Amino acid sequence: MGSGESDMDCNGTIERLYRFLDGELTEERRLDIQHHLDDCSPCLGAFDFEAELRVVIANRCKDHVPESLRQRVHAALVEEERRDRDLSEA
């Protein structure tokens, strides 16, 4: 890379697309991918699809958890913590 030009190609862009969307890349790598997306409509299409898919999933895949279940889970966690504390004090 050192020449100032990005060595990011389509394969590298697609391979890193999820990490790009999740914000898990270095600033340099994010810029490389962004520059590639600016110039490559097929990769930009893949990016747009994945970004839109994430929005749809986030909006549609929300399960309603009944309050009674929340309370049972909370009680079980509290009980587990109590048991761990009792065992460590014994």
N, C-alpha and C positions, 0 to 999 in steps of 0.2 A: 504494500500500500504506500508507503512513504512519499509518493509523488504528488499527493494531494488529491488524487483521483480515487473514487470508490472502486473497490474490486468486487462489490456485491453484484451477483448475477441473479437470475430468476430462481435457480435452485436454492441458493443461499437465502434469498428473501423469503421464499415459501417455507423453507426449513425453520426460519426464525420468526415466522409470522405470529404464532401464538405468544411467544415471549415478548415480541414487540407490542402486541395488544395488551399484554399483562403488565407492561412497563418494567420488565425484568432485564433489560439490556443496558449496556453502558451508553452514555450520551453519544459517543463516537459511533457505535454500532447503530443506534437509533437514527442518527443523521444519515448514515450510509443507506439504510433501508428507506428512509424518507425520500432521499434523492432518487433512489431506484424507482420507488413508487411514482414519483413525479414524472418520470420518463417512460414508464412501462405500463401501458393500459391493461394487459392481461394480469399482471401482478396486482395492480390497483383494483381490478375487478375481484380478484380473490380476497384482497384485504377488505373491500366493501362488503362482500358476501359474509365473511367471517365476523366482521364487526356487527352487521345487521343480525346475524344468527345469534350472537351473544345477547343483543337487546331483546330479541324475541324470547329466547330461553329465560332470561332474567324476568321478563314480564309475565310469561305464561307458566313457569314452573315454580309457582309459589304455593306450597301446601299450607292449608290451614291446620294448625295443631290445636286440638281442643285444650282448653284450660286445665281440665282434669288430668290430661296426660302430662302437661307441663309440670303440674304440681307433684305428680307421682315421680317423674324424673328428678325433680329438685329434691324431693324427700329421699330418694335412693342415693343421690350424690351426697347429701348431708350425712346419711347413715354410713356410707362408705368412708367418708372423711373421719367420722367418729371411730369406726373400727380401726382404721389406720393409726389414728392418734392413740387409741387404747393399746394396740399392739406395740407401738414404739415406746410407750411408757412402761410396758410390762417387763 
